[in-house]
């Protein structure tokens, strides 16, 4: 499964949304943090946000 599909699945999406153009504003979403708490992008508006993925974290190799 591709990382994009996994992220979409974590966000409760049935299919992948279209990719955003570089420099555009991200749509609101919520995902679990490393402790399992839900984090909403809307709650972080006005702050710098880094969304970090580990593509190989759950793969063999």
C-alpha positions as CSV (number, residue, x, y, z in Angstrom):
1,X,0.0,0.0,0.0
2,X,1.4,3.4,-0.9
3,X,2.1,6.0,1.8
4,X,-0.5,8.3,0.3
5,X,-3.1,5.6,0.5
6,X,-2.1,4.8,4.1
7,X,-2.4,8.5,5.1
8,X,-5.8,8.8,3.4
9,X,-6.9,5.7,5.3
10,X,-5.7,7.1,8.6
11,X,-7.7,10.2,7.9
12,X,-10.8,8.1,7.3
13,X,-10.9,8.8,3.5
14,X,-12.3,6.2,1.1
15,X,-10.1,7.5,-1.8
16,X,-7.1,9.7,-2.3
17,X,-7.9,13.4,-2.8
18,X,-6.2,15.2,-5.7
19,X,-2.7,16.5,-4.9
20,X,-2.4,20.1,-3.9
21,X,-0.4,22.6,-5.9
22,X,2.8,23.7,-4.3
23,X,2.2,26.7,-2.0
24,X,-1.5,26.2,-1.6
25,X,-3.2,26.0,1.8
26,X,-3.8,22.6,3.2
27,X,-7.4,21.5,3.8
28,X,-8.4,20.8,7.4
29,X,-7.7,17.2,8.6
30,X,-7.2,15.3,11.8
31,X,-4.8,12.5,12.5
32,X,-3.6,10.6,15.5
33,X,-0.3,11.8,17.1
34,X,2.4,9.5,18.4
35,X,0.3,9.0,21.6
36,X,-2.9,8.3,19.8
37,X,-4.5,11.6,20.5
38,X,-6.4,13.3,17.6
39,X,-4.8,16.4,16.3
40,X,-6.8,18.8,14.0
41,X,-5.0,21.1,11.6
42,X,-7.7,23.8,12.3
43,X,-6.6,23.8,16.0
44,X,-3.0,24.8,14.8
45,X,-3.9,27.6,12.5
46,X,-1.5,30.5,12.8
47,X,1.3,28.2,14.1
48,X,4.1,26.5,12.1
49,X,3.3,22.9,11.5
50,X,5.5,20.1,10.4
51,X,3.8,16.9,9.2
52,X,6.4,14.1,9.3
53,X,5.9,10.7,7.7
54,X,8.0,7.6,8.1
55,X,7.2,5.7,4.9
56,X,9.2,2.6,5.8
57,X,8.2,2.5,9.5
58,X,5.6,-0.3,9.0
59,X,7.2,-2.1,6.2
60,X,9.7,-5.0,6.1
61,X,13.1,-3.7,5.0
